[in-house]
């Protein structure tokens, strides 16, 4: 629990302090999208199929801390620093770097309590390495979609 609470405080503080590009509206949309997408994904992989779980295999309130307050600020930081107007190779390198950082954090969250809170069922570490870039691309696509809608609204 110490690891989770520390991470929540650090990542949310960083998301607020490091955000130079995103409006409050855009950051809010990323928070809400992330929470909804995380809940949908975890409903199946965590709850239905027990591929992994947080703290216990059961549905528990403490897992909401992770779902609501941890992944969202990381996604805000990711989108804030993503090189949208750079070359394709810089975008790919950025995705590789973030994939590595997400995986590194996952390994840390596997530590025994009180630092760790994440547990594997049938999930394997390399599933995360393969899936995280896809999830980040979905986030980028959502961000582009939202910005395009917001731009159309303002014109």
Buried (B, 14 or more C-beta within 10 A) or exposed (E): EEBBBEBBEEBBEBBEEEBEEBEEEBBEBBBEBBBEBBBEEBEEBBBEEBBBBBBEEEEEEEBEBBBBBBBBBBBBBBBBBBEBEEEEEEBEEBBEEBBEBBBEBBEEBBEEEEBBBBBBEEBEEEBBBEBBBEBBEEBBEBBEEBBEEEEEEEE
